Amino acid sequence: MRRPAFTLIELLVVIAIIAILIGLLLPAVQKVREAAARMSCGNNLKQIGLAVHGYHDAHNGLPPQATYTIGSSFSGYSVHARILPYIEQDNLGRLVSFALGYAAQPDVCRTPIKLYRCPSDPKGGTRLDGGVEFAPTNYGFNIGTWLGLDQTTARGGDGAFGYNLTQPLGAITDGLSNTLAAADVKSFTPALLDGGNPAAMNVPPPATPAEVVAYGGTFDPDYCHTQWVTGRTLQSGLTTTFPPNTVVPFVSGGRTFDVNWTSARVGPGTPPHTYRVVLSRSYHSGGVNGLLMDGSVRFVRSSISQATWRAVGTRTGGEVPGNDW
């Protein structure tokens, strides 16, 4: 008697159908996974926003991007470090001595904080800098259009956060719902560092990424947003010079890298006016999560105009954001 069984052709047809179904299902699963990661990332920013407001209520002002004394070398703590008690990190917060430079507290520097990491970012681990091990972050606070610091006045740029800036929320006259507080950034982003130009006062921001790259600098393949503890803009901040996910291409060793840039870091002997181009970037399709000063979080499309993005990046500029906001 012949036993009933699949023929080879029938078996191949079944395998082909299964393969087609998997091919149709996989993109849907990936979209669901990304949607969940984007939601989790947005929730992280929401918690950071609540912490900033908690700090404001306790100190009658916003946390500074960093503190700086004219003529000193930089070692200022970030907003991330100052809001630790308000994100249920009291034990770590008690280890921080703001009287010491962060490099003198390596146990704090190397400690990873889950709230400061986006689940979509595939890069992990820590990074050594100057013999100190640092843990990264995926959220940068908005320092404004592109001025980093005027070392003659110890003042920063036009964003919601800046050097020595401890203003109350009422000082943000552009409106809390129209002012960016923080947004996604990619950890271990390459950078062009310390080219020295421009060095003059009141230099207008560049109109294109090509203008930025033309200023030059020393290339570092994984420098940015690897230190949540430090108030350096390239580590815990961002600028609104260009819209989210704009590519700033720099070629090194035959490869093209998407870079951040600084004219000079802070310290004696450096130009008195320092500028930064530090973009909001993410692994989320089509845009970035943005935290506003009123504590709300919205998804900002990469297609937002440069004018609108710069408008929401200032605290008292008086600009009216465009219809794409």
KEKE-3310 file (N, C-alpha, C; in steps of 0.2 Angstrom, whole numbers, plus 5000, padded with zeros to 4 digits):
npx = (5004:5002:5008:5001:5008:5017:5022:5037:5036:5025:5029:5040:5032:5024:5035:5039:5028:5028:5039:5036:5026:5033:5042:5032:5028:5039:5043:5032:5033:5046:5042:5033:5041:5050:5041:5038:5051:5053:5042:5046:5058:5053:5046:5057:5062:5051:5052:5064:5061:5051:5060:5068:5059:5056:5069:5069:5059:5064:5075:5072:5075:5082:5093:5110:5119:5132:5144:5155:5170:5178:5193:5196:5200:5189:5178:5165:5149:5136:5118:5112:5119:5115:5101:5100:5095:5081:5077:5076:5089:5096:5106:5117:5118:5121:5135:5141:5151:5150:5160:5172:5181:5173:5181:5188:5180:5179:5170:5157:5157:5158:5147:5133:5117:5101:5089:5095:5098:5093:5083:5084:5097:5111:5124:5135:5142:5157:5168:5185:5193:5206:5211:5200:5185:5170:5152:5139:5126:5110:5103:5102:5104:5097:5106:5105:5107:5120:5132:5143:5151:5154:5169:5173:5163:5158:5146:5133:5125:5109:5100:5088:5096:5112:5129:5132:5118:5104:5091:5073:5058:5049:5057:5058:5053:5048:5039:5034:5030:5034:5048:5062:5068:5076:5083:5084:5100:5114:5124:5142:5146:5155:5167:5173:5186:5191:5197:5199:5193:5178:5184:5180:5168:5150:5149:5139:5128:5132:5126:5125:5130:5142:5149:5152:5161:5172:5178:5186:5197:5202:5200:5189:5184:5174:5169:5158:5144:5147:5148:5139:5140:5147:5146:5150:5145:5146:5145:5134:5125:5116:5114:5104:5107:5106:5092:5085:5094:5101:5114:5131:5144:5160:5176:5187:5201:5196:5183:5166:5160:5147:5147:5149:5154:5166:5173:5182:5187:5184:5195:5210:5219:5213:5202:5191:5178:5168:5161:5148:5142:5131:5121:5104:5101:5094:5090:5077:5065:5063:5064:5066:5064:5058:5059:5050:5050:5039:5037:5031:5032:5036:5036:5048:5049:5062:5061:5058:5059:5074:5073:5062:5066:5077:5070:5063:5073:5078:5077:5072:5070:5059:5054:5042:5037:5036:5023:5026:5029)
npy = (4994:5011:5025:5040:5055:5071:5077:5082:5094:5099:5101:5111:5121:5124:5128:5140:5148:5150:5157:5169:5173:5176:5186:5196:5198:5202:5216:5222:5218:5224:5237:5239:5236:5247:5257:5255:5257:5270:5276:5273:5280:5293:5293:5293:5306:5313:5310:5316:5329:5332:5331:5342:5352:5349:5352:5365:5370:5368:5375:5388:5391:5386:5373:5376:5374:5372:5377:5391:5400:5415:5414:5401:5384:5371:5362:5359:5353:5344:5347:5335:5329:5337:5335:5323:5319:5320:5311:5299:5295:5297:5291:5291:5304:5309:5306:5315:5329:5345:5354:5349:5344:5334:5324:5320:5312:5297:5286:5291:5296:5285:5278:5270:5277:5272:5279:5289:5284:5279:5266:5263:5266:5257:5257:5254:5253:5261:5275:5280:5294:5305:5297:5294:5284:5286:5286:5286:5296:5299:5310:5328:5344:5360:5372:5383:5393:5393:5399:5394:5399:5414:5419:5431:5436:5425:5419:5410:5404:5407:5398:5388:5383:5386:5392:5396:5400:5402:5405:5408:5400:5409:5418:5414:5421:5417:5408:5393:5382:5383:5383:5374:5361:5349:5336:5321:5313:5306:5294:5292:5300:5306:5319:5336:5345:5360:5369:5382:5393:5401:5415:5428:5440:5438:5431:5426:5412:5397:5394:5382:5365:5363:5375:5373:5362:5368:5376:5367:5357:5345:5328:5317:5300:5296:5304:5312:5315:5305:5307:5309:5316:5328:5346:5350:5355:5346:5335:5334:5342:5351:5360:5371:5374:5367:5358:5343:5328:5332:5330:5332:5331:5324:5319:5306:5296:5290:5287:5293:5303:5308:5322:5331:5348:5359:5376:5379:5372:5376:5386:5394:5403:5399:5405:5419:5418:5405:5393:5381:5367:5355:5343:5337:5321:5304:5287:5284:5283:5296:5307:5315:5314:5327:5337:5349:5365:5367:5354:5345:5332:5330:5322:5327:5331:5327:5335:5348:5365:5375:5388:5387:5378:5384:5395:5389:5385:5396:5406:5419:5426:5430:5425:5418:5402:5392:5385:5372:5367)
npz = (5000:4996:5006:5012:5008:5007:4992:4984:4977:4983:4996:4993:4989:5001:5009:5002:5003:5017:5018:5012:5020:5031:5027:5024:5037:5045:5043:5048:5062:5065:5064:5074:5085:5084:5086:5099:5105:5102:5109:5122:5123:5121:5133:5142:5140:5144:5158:5161:5159:5169:5180:5178:5180:5193:5199:5196:5204:5217:5218:5213:5200:5184:5181:5177:5162:5163:5176:5176:5178:5174:5165:5169:5168:5160:5169:5172:5179:5171:5166:5167:5178:5188:5190:5196:5209:5206:5198:5204:5208:5220:5228:5219:5216:5229:5229:5221:5221:5219:5221:5217:5202:5189:5184:5195:5201:5197:5199:5198:5185:5177:5179:5172:5167:5165:5161:5154:5142:5125:5119:5106:5102:5096:5101:5114:5131:5138:5137:5137:5142:5144:5153:5161:5164:5155:5155:5142:5135:5128:5126:5124:5130:5126:5120:5112:5096:5091:5098:5110:5121:5128:5134:5140:5147:5153:5149:5140:5126:5116:5120:5130:5140:5148:5151:5168:5168:5177:5176:5180:5175:5170:5164:5151:5137:5125:5126:5135:5128:5115:5116:5115:5126:5127:5117:5106:5104:5096:5103:5105:5093:5079:5078:5074:5081:5089:5079:5079:5073:5069:5078:5082:5089:5089:5077:5063:5062:5053:5036:5029:5030:5024:5026:5039:5040:5033:5042:5049:5059:5072:5069:5078:5080:5088:5098:5104:5115:5125:5138:5151:5162:5161:5157:5144:5128:5117:5124:5132:5127:5114:5099:5089:5076:5063:5056:5064:5062:5050:5039:5042:5033:5034:5027:5031:5030:5018:5021:5024:5037:5048:5057:5072:5078:5085:5087:5097:5113:5130:5140:5147:5135:5124:5110:5114:5111:5108:5097:5093:5083:5086:5082:5084:5083:5079:5080:5076:5064:5053:5061:5077:5095:5105:5119:5127:5135:5143:5148:5140:5127:5110:5094:5082:5066:5054:5043:5047:5045:5044:5049:5057:5067:5072:5078:5088:5096:5103:5118:5121:5109:5101:5090:5078:5077:5062:5052:5051:5064)
capx = (5000:5006:5007:5000:5013:5018:5027:5043:5034:5020:5034:5043:5027:5023:5041:5039:5022:5030:5045:5033:5023:5038:5044:5027:5027:5045:5043:5027:5036:5051:5039:5030:5047:5053:5036:5039:5057:5052:5038:5051:5063:5049:5045:5063:5063:5046:5054:5069:5057:5048:5065:5070:5054:5057:5075:5067:5054:5068:5081:5069:5078:5084:5100:5114:5122:5138:5147:5162:5173:5182:5200:5198:5199:5182:5176:5158:5144:5130:5111:5111:5121:5111:5094:5100:5090:5074:5076:5077:5096:5098:5112:5122:5118:5125:5142:5143:5154:5151:5166:5177:5179:5170:5186:5191:5175:5178:5165:5152:5158:5158:5140:5127:5110:5096:5085:5098:5099:5088:5084:5086:5104:5114:5130:5135:5149:5159:5173:5190:5195:5210:5212:5194:5180:5164:5146:5136:5119:5106:5098:5106:5100:5097:5110:5104:5108:5127:5137:5144:5152:5158:5173:5174:5157:5156:5139:5132:5121:5103:5095:5085:5101:5118:5134:5130:5112:5100:5085:5067:5054:5046:5062:5058:5048:5046:5034:5037:5027:5038:5055:5065:5072:5081:5081:5088:5106:5117:5130:5148:5146:5162:5168:5179:5187:5197:5200:5201:5189:5179:5185:5177:5162:5144:5149:5133:5128:5133:5119:5125:5135:5149:5153:5155:5167:5177:5181:5191:5198:5205:5195:5189:5179:5168:5170:5152:5139:5149:5149:5133:5141:5150:5142:5152:5140:5147:5144:5127:5120:5114:5113:5098:5110:5103:5087:5087:5097:5105:5121:5137:5149:5168:5179:5193:5203:5192:5176:5163:5157:5143:5151:5148:5160:5167:5178:5187:5185:5185:5200:5214:5223:5208:5198:5186:5171:5168:5155:5147:5137:5130:5115:5100:5101:5091:5089:5070:5064:5060:5064:5068:5059:5060:5056:5049:5051:5033:5037:5028:5036:5033:5040:5050:5051:5068:5059:5056:5063:5079:5071:5058:5070:5081:5066:5061:5079:5080:5072:5069:5071:5053:5052:5036:5038:5032:5017:5029:5031)
capy = (5000:5018:5029:5047:5060:5077:5077:5087:5100:5102:5103:5117:5127:5126:5132:5146:5152:5152:5162:5175:5176:5179:5192:5201:5199:5205:5223:5224:5217:5229:5244:5238:5236:5254:5261:5254:5260:5278:5278:5272:5286:5299:5293:5295:5313:5316:5310:5321:5336:5332:5332:5349:5356:5348:5356:5373:5372:5367:5380:5394:5393:5381:5371:5378:5369:5371:5384:5393:5406:5418:5412:5395:5378:5369:5355:5360:5347:5345:5347:5328:5328:5341:5333:5316:5318:5321:5305:5293:5293:5300:5288:5293:5311:5311:5305:5321:5335:5350:5358:5345:5343:5328:5319:5318:5307:5292:5282:5294:5297:5278:5275:5271:5278:5269:5284:5293:5280:5277:5259:5262:5267:5251:5258:5253:5253:5267:5278:5283:5301:5308:5292:5293:5281:5289:5283:5290:5298:5300:5316:5334:5350:5365:5378:5388:5392:5390:5401:5390:5402:5420:5418:5437:5437:5419:5418:5406:5406:5410:5393:5387:5382:5389:5393:5400:5402:5399:5409:5405:5398:5415:5422:5412:5425:5415:5403:5386:5377:5385:5383:5367:5360:5344:5331:5315:5314:5299:5293:5290:5303:5309:5326:5340:5348:5365:5372:5389:5398:5408:5417:5434:5440:5439:5428:5423:5405:5395:5392:5375:5360:5364:5380:5371:5358:5372:5379:5363:5355:5339:5323:5311:5296:5294:5309:5316:5312:5299:5309:5312:5320:5334:5351:5352:5355:5341:5329:5333:5347:5352:5367:5371:5377:5364:5353:5336:5323:5335:5327:5336:5326:5325:5313:5304:5289:5287:5286:5299:5303:5313:5325:5338:5352:5365:5380:5378:5371:5381:5386:5399:5403:5398:5411:5420:5416:5398:5391:5374:5364:5349:5341:5332:5315:5299:5281:5284:5284:5302:5313:5315:5316:5333:5339:5357:5368:5365:5347:5340:5329:5329:5320:5332:5328:5329:5340:5354:5370:5378:5394:5385:5374:5389:5399:5385:5384:5402:5407:5426:5429:5433:5422:5414:5396:5391:5380:5365:5366)
capz = (5000:4996:5012:5010:5010:5003:4986:4984:4974:4988:5001:4991:4989:5008:5011:4999:5007:5024:5018:5010:5026:5036:5023:5025:5044:5048:5043:5053:5068:5066:5065:5081:5089:5084:5089:5106:5107:5101:5115:5128:5122:5123:5141:5146:5140:5149:5165:5162:5159:5176:5184:5177:5184:5200:5201:5196:5210:5223:5217:5210:5194:5180:5182:5172:5157:5167:5179:5173:5181:5169:5166:5172:5163:5161:5172:5175:5179:5166:5169:5169:5185:5193:5191:5198:5214:5204:5193:5208:5208:5226:5230:5215:5217:5235:5228:5217:5225:5214:5223:5213:5195:5188:5183:5201:5204:5192:5201:5196:5178:5174:5181:5167:5169:5160:5159:5149:5136:5121:5118:5099:5100:5096:5104:5122:5134:5141:5133:5141:5140:5149:5158:5165:5160:5155:5152:5137:5135:5121:5127:5124:5132:5121:5122:5107:5089:5090:5102:5115:5127:5128:5140:5143:5151:5156:5147:5135:5120:5117:5121:5136:5145:5146:5156:5173:5167:5182:5176:5181:5169:5168:5159:5144:5135:5119:5128:5136:5123:5109:5117:5115:5131:5125:5111:5105:5101:5096:5107:5101:5087:5077:5079:5072:5087:5090:5073:5081:5069:5069:5085:5083:5092:5085:5070:5062:5061:5046:5033:5026:5033:5021:5029:5046:5039:5030:5048:5050:5066:5073:5069:5083:5077:5093:5104:5106:5119:5128:5145:5153:5168:5159:5154:5138:5123:5113:5128:5135:5124:5107:5096:5084:5070:5058:5058:5066:5057:5045:5039:5041:5030:5034:5025:5034:5028:5013:5024:5026:5044:5050:5063:5076:5077:5089:5085:5102:5119:5135:5144:5145:5129:5118:5108:5119:5109:5105:5094:5092:5079:5089:5080:5087:5079:5082:5076:5075:5057:5051:5066:5084:5101:5108:5125:5127:5142:5147:5150:5135:5122:5104:5088:5078:5059:5051:5037:5049:5042:5048:5052:5063:5072:5076:5082:5095:5100:5107:5124:5121:5102:5099:5083:5078:5074:5056:5052:5052:5071)
cpx = (5004:5003:5006:5005:5014:5023:5032:5040:5029:5024:5037:5038:5025:5029:5041:5033:5024:5035:5041:5029:5028:5041:5039:5027:5033:5045:5038:5030:5041:5048:5036:5036:5050:5048:5037:5045:5056:5047:5042:5056:5059:5048:5051:5064:5057:5048:5060:5066:5054:5054:5068:5065:5055:5063:5073:5063:5059:5073:5078:5073:5080:5091:5104:5117:5129:5140:5154:5164:5178:5190:5202:5197:5192:5182:5169:5154:5139:5123:5110:5113:5117:5104:5094:5095:5083:5072:5077:5084:5099:5105:5118:5123:5122:5132:5145:5145:5155:5157:5172:5176:5177:5175:5189:5186:5174:5172:5158:5152:5156:5151:5135:5121:5105:5092:5088:5100:5093:5088:5085:5093:5108:5121:5130:5142:5150:5165:5178:5192:5199:5211:5206:5189:5173:5158:5142:5129:5116:5102:5103:5101:5102:5101:5109:5106:5115:5133:5137:5146:5156:5162:5175:5169:5155:5148:5139:5128:5114:5098:5092:5090:5108:5123:5131:5123:5107:5093:5078:5063:5051:5050:5062:5052:5045:5040:5036:5035:5031:5045:5057:5069:5078:5078:5085:5095:5109:5123:5136:5148:5153:5161:5174:5180:5193:5200:5202:5197:5182:5180:5183:5170:5156:5145:5142:5133:5129:5126:5119:5131:5142:5153:5156:5161:5173:5181:5187:5191:5201:5199:5195:5183:5173:5168:5163:5147:5141:5150:5143:5134:5144:5146:5145:5146:5140:5146:5137:5123:5119:5113:5107:5101:5107:5097:5089:5089:5100:5112:5126:5143:5156:5171:5186:5195:5199:5185:5173:5159:5153:5145:5147:5154:5160:5173:5184:5184:5187:5191:5205:5218:5219:5205:5193:5179:5171:5161:5154:5141:5136:5122:5111:5099:5097:5091:5082:5069:5060:5060:5067:5063:5062:5056:5056:5049:5044:5032:5034:5033:5033:5038:5042:5052:5058:5067:5058:5061:5068:5077:5066:5062:5074:5076:5064:5067:5081:5074:5069:5070:5065:5051:5045:5037:5033:5027:5020:5031:5025)
cpy = (5006:5022:5036:5051:5066:5075:5082:5094:5103:5105:5110:5123:5129:5130:5139:5151:5154:5157:5169:5178:5179:5186:5198:5203:5203:5212:5226:5224:5222:5236:5244:5239:5243:5258:5261:5257:5268:5280:5278:5278:5292:5299:5295:5303:5316:5316:5315:5328:5337:5334:5339:5353:5355:5352:5363:5374:5372:5373:5387:5396:5386:5379:5373:5373:5367:5378:5385:5400:5409:5417:5405:5390:5375:5362:5355:5354:5349:5345:5340:5326:5331:5339:5326:5315:5318:5315:5298:5290:5297:5298:5291:5301:5313:5310:5311:5326:5340:5355:5355:5344:5335:5322:5317:5313:5302:5288:5284:5294:5290:5275:5276:5272:5276:5274:5289:5290:5278:5270:5258:5263:5260:5251:5257:5254:5260:5269:5281:5290:5304:5303:5290:5289:5284:5285:5288:5292:5299:5306:5322:5340:5356:5371:5384:5387:5390:5393:5396:5394:5409:5421:5425:5439:5431:5418:5414:5409:5408:5404:5393:5386:5385:5390:5398:5403:5398:5403:5405:5404:5405:5420:5420:5415:5422:5410:5396:5381:5378:5385:5376:5367:5355:5340:5326:5317:5307:5299:5291:5294:5306:5316:5329:5345:5354:5367:5379:5395:5396:5410:5424:5434:5441:5437:5425:5416:5403:5393:5385:5371:5361:5369:5378:5367:5362:5375:5374:5361:5348:5333:5318:5307:5295:5298:5311:5312:5305:5301:5312:5317:5327:5339:5353:5350:5348:5334:5328:5339:5346:5359:5366:5374:5374:5359:5347:5332:5325:5332:5332:5332:5328:5318:5312:5297:5286:5286:5293:5298:5309:5316:5330:5342:5357:5369:5379:5376:5376:5381:5392:5398:5401:5404:5412:5419:5410:5396:5383:5372:5357:5347:5336:5327:5309:5293:5280:5286:5291:5308:5311:5316:5322:5335:5347:5359:5368:5358:5342:5338:5328:5326:5325:5329:5331:5335:5347:5359:5373:5384:5392:5382:5379:5393:5395:5384:5390:5403:5414:5429:5432:5431:5419:5408:5395:5386:5373:5363:5363)
cpz = (5000:5002:5009:5012:5005:4997:4987:4982:4980:4994:5000:4991:4996:5010:5009:5002:5013:5023:5016:5016:5031:5033:5024:5033:5047:5048:5048:5060:5070:5067:5072:5086:5090:5087:5096:5109:5107:5107:5121:5128:5124:5130:5145:5146:5144:5156:5166:5163:5166:5181:5184:5181:5191:5203:5201:5202:5217:5223:5215:5204:5190:5181:5176:5168:5161:5171:5176:5176:5175:5170:5168:5166:5165:5164:5175:5174:5174:5170:5171:5176:5190:5195:5194:5204:5212:5199:5197:5208:5214:5228:5226:5216:5223:5234:5224:5222:5219:5215:5219:5206:5194:5187:5189:5205:5199:5193:5198:5188:5174:5175:5175:5170:5164:5157:5154:5143:5132:5119:5110:5097:5101:5100:5111:5124:5136:5136:5138:5138:5145:5155:5163:5161:5161:5152:5148:5139:5128:5121:5128:5126:5127:5123:5117:5100:5088:5094:5108:5122:5125:5135:5143:5148:5155:5155:5141:5129:5121:5118:5128:5142:5143:5152:5161:5173:5172:5182:5178:5175:5166:5163:5152:5141:5128:5120:5129:5131:5116:5110:5118:5122:5130:5120:5111:5102:5101:5100:5102:5094:5085:5078:5076:5078:5086:5084:5074:5078:5069:5077:5087:5086:5087:5078:5069:5061:5054:5043:5030:5030:5030:5024:5036:5045:5036:5036:5050:5058:5066:5074:5075:5081:5082:5099:5108:5110:5122:5136:5148:5159:5167:5155:5147:5133:5119:5117:5130:5133:5117:5105:5090:5077:5064:5060:5060:5060:5051:5045:5038:5039:5031:5032:5028:5032:5023:5015:5025:5033:5044:5057:5066:5076:5083:5087:5090:5108:5124:5139:5142:5139:5123:5116:5113:5117:5105:5103:5093:5087:5082:5087:5084:5081:5083:5077:5075:5068:5057:5055:5072:5089:5103:5114:5125:5134:5146:5150:5145:5130:5116:5099:5083:5071:5057:5045:5040:5046:5046:5052:5058:5068:5076:5080:5088:5099:5104:5113:5124:5114:5099:5092:5084:5074:5068:5057:5053:5059:5074)
residu = (MET:ARG:ARG:PRO:ALA:PHE:THR:LEU:ILE:GLU:LEU:LEU:VAL:VAL:ILE:ALA:ILE:ILE:ALA:ILE:LEU:ILE:GLY:LEU:LEU:LEU:PRO:ALA:VAL:GLN:LYS:VAL:ARG:GLU:ALA:ALA:ALA:ARG:MET:SER:CYS:GLY:ASN:ASN:LEU:LYS:GLN:ILE:GLY:LEU:ALA:VAL:HIS:GLY:TYR:HIS:ASP:ALA:HIS:ASN:GLY:LEU:PRO:PRO:GLN:ALA:THR:TYR:THR:ILE:GLY:SER:SER:PHE:SER:GLY:TYR:SER:VAL:HIS:ALA:ARG:ILE:LEU:PRO:TYR:ILE:GLU:GLN:ASP:ASN:LEU:GLY:ARG:LEU:VAL:SER:PHE:ALA:LEU:GLY:TYR:ALA:ALA:GLN:PRO:ASP:VAL:CYS:ARG:THR:PRO:ILE:LYS:LEU:TYR:ARG:CYS:PRO:SER:ASP:PRO:LYS:GLY:GLY:THR:ARG:LEU:ASP:GLY:GLY:VAL:GLU:PHE:ALA:PRO:THR:ASN:TYR:GLY:PHE:ASN:ILE:GLY:THR:TRP:LEU:GLY:LEU:ASP:GLN:THR:THR:ALA:ARG:GLY:GLY:ASP:GLY:ALA:PHE:GLY:TYR:ASN:LEU:THR:GLN:PRO:LEU:GLY:ALA:ILE:THR:ASP:GLY:LEU:SER:ASN:THR:LEU:ALA:ALA:ALA:ASP:VAL:LYS:SER:PHE:THR:PRO:ALA:LEU:LEU:ASP:GLY:GLY:ASN:PRO:ALA:ALA:MET:ASN:VAL:PRO:PRO:PRO:ALA:THR:PRO:ALA:GLU:VAL:VAL:ALA:TYR:GLY:GLY:THR:PHE:ASP:PRO:ASP:TYR:CYS:HIS:THR:GLN:TRP:VAL:THR:GLY:ARG:THR:LEU:GLN:SER:GLY:LEU:THR:THR:THR:PHE:PRO:PRO:ASN:THR:VAL:VAL:PRO:PHE:VAL:SER:GLY:GLY:ARG:THR:PHE:ASP:VAL:ASN:TRP:THR:SER:ALA:ARG:VAL:GLY:PRO:GLY:THR:PRO:PRO:HIS:THR:TYR:ARG:VAL:VAL:LEU:SER:ARG:SER:TYR:HIS:SER:GLY:GLY:VAL:ASN:GLY:LEU:LEU:MET:ASP:GLY:SER:VAL:ARG:PHE:VAL:ARG:SER:SER:ILE:SER:GLN:ALA:THR:TRP:ARG:ALA:VAL:GLY:THR:ARG:THR:GLY:GLY:GLU:VAL:PRO:GLY:ASN:ASP:TRP)
# end
